[in-house]
């Protein structure tokens, strides 16, 4: 499988309009963001321009829209914008707003598709992370609704939209990619039932709602400013919302999502269920105490500030901990997307042993280069001795890399290291370096 890299916007782009629920006029700008940022909203109308990360754990309200908040800072109705970003394969973006809710446009994600396309996109030098569903994940709502994720090689959604009226039950099933999203999903508009309009107004919602930006269903009839864009426009909009709400889970999914009677409440609870299962998956790979915490841990961006290596030769995803100045533990997630699997036993993919040694060497280099006297220098591999390989490393394994610096004199350093998977040693050796 070819490696896919993270993406962000090429340049900033701005849209202005009225918000659905507050009725406020808002200016919204999307901007490029570094790899591994995800989607971050910034409130430019508030002192110090506080930010809110678009994550499932930050969801605070789900009535007729998805609202996220951190502290007292809230962002309402984020699902259409997130849907467009995720649907068009954007991984990282900053979203700047001078109010608390994005413009509603025509009630679909099409205005945001046009916004993203006007900004353009570019690849970044960090591989995209996927969560490949291995066993079913499911939740049920109180009204008979449900959502389940099944293993799949792609991202697919099958949705049945049923409602209390008994009319307009619709079904849609499709693999989701940018072409499908633009053609079949983005133009579908939001809708509301006639008997819900006054209660929503009484709650202070849909102040900016009209037939310009929503469809009203009254029994068998449909009230709309323009003809229906699809015969099954309602279920397509539900799929649009699902894509936006599941973007609150930060990793790309390889799964078939099957759902009936979805809602923002169901969607966001499922995003939280995905997050719980992903954390459980990580805890199975390594002990909880090894998850990066405190000042000793380094994320991938901090690792790249120390090491000159870049994709595809960066063999350290993060440093889990340091023990004094002589010991360090790092981690490398081995995925099927690694470029060497295309040629190294592609029918039975195995991580090359020499790259495991390189991973140890890079962790050892971090130990040497983080010393003040070596700042800004480079570490060059001189020799490797007593190298032993114990067992194969496969896609899906997480390599835990433990290194101890046993000698550091002048420009020469010597280290011993080992790589483990699930607590078992897979490789070990001694390495000598020169600092220049």
C-alpha angles and dihedrals in degrees: 000000000000119000114255119206129213117261138210137174122291094218140349123279132187137212130182131198148111124302119237102227105026096033089220122147109242139186113211127187127187116207139183117270133192122263116283092022097112115190118329125181121209124199105214091179092067130074113273090008097257121210135222122201116224097237132137092241089061095057109119106162134025107174107133089331143029117263125188128189144175113200108324095335114104136185117194132203099009098153101093094051093045089047092056093046094049094037090055092048098252112152104180132034143144116223116203118196135175093205137034100262134046120240113275095215109182093338095265134088092251095100089055092047087056090046093052092046091051089052093048123208139248137194121249128214095250123088119245115251121230133194105212110200110231100176133016120285116194144168133185131212128218093249096059093270120138143174127199134179118211128187114275139155092234140025111274133166127202111184135180114195112202127164143186095264094067089229132101097028105168139178131208130176126176144138107253121233132139094269093050091043095054095042104038110020117023096069095053110113131220119256141198135195116248094235090055096056100082095043089051091050089049088056091053094254134127092027088150095042123122140140085275091071107020143039118232119212117205111178107297092343128092123208113203138150090228136021119283111279092213130014086235097038094139096061091042089057089050088055089049089055092046091055091050096046094045088053083076084077100077100216129074114254130229098195146106108243113206118186144162126200094000122191137173088263093053093042095051093044087054090050087054090048089053090051092051092049092047091052089048089051091052092048089055089055097051138006116274091241090063095059107110112269134154130009095313096069123089125198121214094270091054090047090054091052088062102035124055091211120113137179126336093019099045103106099178121077095181145338110248098193147337125223106204115304098309108054133056137169121207136176136219122187108215110212133177086247091074106121094227092064089071090069107016105085092318091186090053106020115211126171109246112251092226089062090054088055088048089053090054090047092052093051089048089050090055089055090053099040096048089067111103094236091055098047112136094013130115129239117221124198110239105171146344123212138182091016115179131179116203106179141350122276113221136193108281094037122120112219114216108201118202120186134176123195106223100173134023117167122155109312096344127086133178127197141175121214148170138196122217135188118199090346095307121116110242099172141359141176151139123267135194124203141188121213116213 
